[in-house]
Amino acid sequence: MCAYYLSKRGFKVTIFESSERLGGALWLIPRYRLPERVLSLGIENLIRIGRIDVKSKIKIGEGKWNLDRLLNEGFEAIFLAKGTPSPRKLTFGYDEVAGQNLSGVMYGHTFLYEVSHGNIPPNYFQGKRVLVIGGGNVAFDVARTSRRLGGEVTVICLECEDKSSPDGIPADLDEIRGAWQEGIRVIYSRGVRRIYGEGERFKGIDCPRCTRVYNDKGFNPEFDLSDSIYVKGDVLIITVGQGPDRGFLYKEGLLDENGKLQVNPLTLQSLKRPNVFVGGDVKKVGFMADAMRDGLIAGESIARYLAGEDLRAGRKRELSAQEPPIKRVYQMEPEVLWIPPEKRMHFQIYERGFSLEEAIEEASRCLYCGPCISCKACVSIGIQDMLPYIQVNQEKCSGCGVCVSACFYRATVVNKVDSKMISMVDNIKCKACGMCVEACPSNARMLIGDTTEMKVKEVYSSLRNSLNQ
């Protein structure tokens, strides 16, 4: 997104990609959630429209490729989004659990990479007991992928089943429900103290009960060693997180004396190297949308940096507290129907999707993001001087209901007041678009505070004056 944003601003942008295809960690998302064609087309369109130059199979930080070389070759600013390629080792207390080099032991990040590249054939785990360590969404991606490859899958996690607890499992409810439907067993509140093998082959794990995951110091699991179970398995997939390439960050001088990555949170500019900007998972592991947002923020910062402008000016928004919206006035999103579990043991999308009527219904929810009064973005950037609103003249209103059919946001209703039908406005839903004002046959509705017409006249006047000069 950073490259696309900068290309739209007129900059010549080059992407250096370590693999043969763009997309990074998005390729680790299972195909039953993000189809390959959707991802490929999205990336290809951004590159094509932005006319972005892509150099593949160049890993910055290896061989002669480093940040200084890029700067010496004429690049004036760098956006670093290397992600988190290093899987986290399994530990118990302060010690690394032995046996992680046994045959049959792998890491979730690596496993999903191999699956996405087609290196693991169908039914690869047929007849095998697969143990997945971890309680996050990625662990469940690994577990559900292993199930589709024929495995008998068990998830073992430190966290408890109660998501309302501070020690509750972090995975989304939909992931947990989907896994349960697909026959995946989950063992809660267990750690891994020891990995057992026979010869060089993995055979099982020793799992003491976890009594507490977090304390006042943060993540600091505690265990009851007298309560331990042995879980047999043929394959162990460790999915307890991943981290950045710290060796690269240290070598490039991006870490402070405490070994922390120092980045301005508003501009994403490195505090150690001003021509380097950092975003995505390398800064903080998050969702795809978070990484895309970082790309846009960094793009704006780089554009200002190259123009010699203030990187911070006008970017810090003053937010004011608002009363929470009344939940009953909002429509809940429709339930997403899933294909029955016995028919979805494949890598195709398993959600049924919308019918044409449902798609139209959902599209009509556009701008149902919340009350305008909680946003005021149009006021803050000067499009409006104030939030406009609809005023109804009850003396003129005939209660015909034309305004109801004209409203895209279901903000207009007709109610009986005394013995007369009168149209009314729900100001929480209303976006003051003015469609009902134009549709009203009795001119009973007015848009108060709208300055659009005046601003259009000002623009035309300015254009005429510039032509006459």
Salt bridges, closest charged atoms under 4 A:
GLU20 OE2 - HIS117 NE2 3.03
ASP53 OD2 - LYS55 NZ 3.70
GLU62 OE2 - LYS59 NZ 3.34
ASP68 OD1 - ARG273 NH2 2.71
GLU73 OE2 - ARG69 NE 2.98
ASP141 OD1 - ARG33 NH1 2.57
ASP174 OD1 - ARG177 NH2 3.57
GLU175 OE2 - ARG33 NE 3.96
GLU175 OE1 - ARG144 NH1 3.20
GLU182 OE2 - ARG144 NH2 2.76
GLU182 OE1 - ARG148 NH1 2.92
GLU182 OE2 - ARG344 NE 2.85
ASP206 OD2 - ARG193 NE 2.80
ASP224 OD2 - ARG209 NH2 3.43
ASP227 OD1 - ARG190 NH2 3.20
ASP227 OD2 - ARG209 NE 3.04
ASP234 OD2 - ARG129 NE 3.26
GLU252 OE1 - ARG273 NH1 3.28
ASP290 OD1 - ARG293 NH1 3.91
ASP294 OD2 - LYS283 NZ 3.61
ASP294 OD1 - ARG293 NH2 3.31
GLU300 OE1 - ARG9 NH1 2.91
GLU300 OE2 - ARG304 NE 2.74
GLU361 OE2 - ARG410 NH2 2.76
GLU362 OE1 - ARG365 NE 2.93
GLU453 OE2 - LYS457 NZ 3.77
